[in-house]
Amino acid sequence: MSYPAIVSIVDDDLDVRSATASLVRSVGAEARTFASAQEFLDSAELHSTRCLITDVQMPGMTGLELLERVRALHCTFPVIVVTAYETQSAQRRAMSGGASAFMSKPIDADQLLDCLASCGD
């Protein structure tokens, strides 16, 4: 299986960021973590990212707004949207905005790895 070389993880919860990064690294991918959408957008990693995993509910810019911003910047990497507060409207907005997947928290490790494999380089 092939996984994206660099996966950026945006979540305001440190424990979730760390756990997700560990899972990503367990398959040999590089994980970059960010506490906010703006931190990711301001980083040098924006253009080296090969897949983005973002939470929906975050202070400031939400994950859905981040998805809209990266698409407006013509970034074509896959985006996986995760949330603890799943709603049909959020899922519709994510998928219509170009998300590759929409997942509920707690994240199922096998499901996330399958999704990452489908996003592989």
Secondary structure, DSSP 8 states (H G I E B T S, - for coil): ----SEEEEE-S-HHHHHHHHHHHHHTT-EEEEESSHHHHHHSGGGGT-SEEEEES--SSS-HHHHHHHHHHTT--S-EEEEESS--HHHHHHHHHTT-SEEEESS--HHHHHHHHHHT--
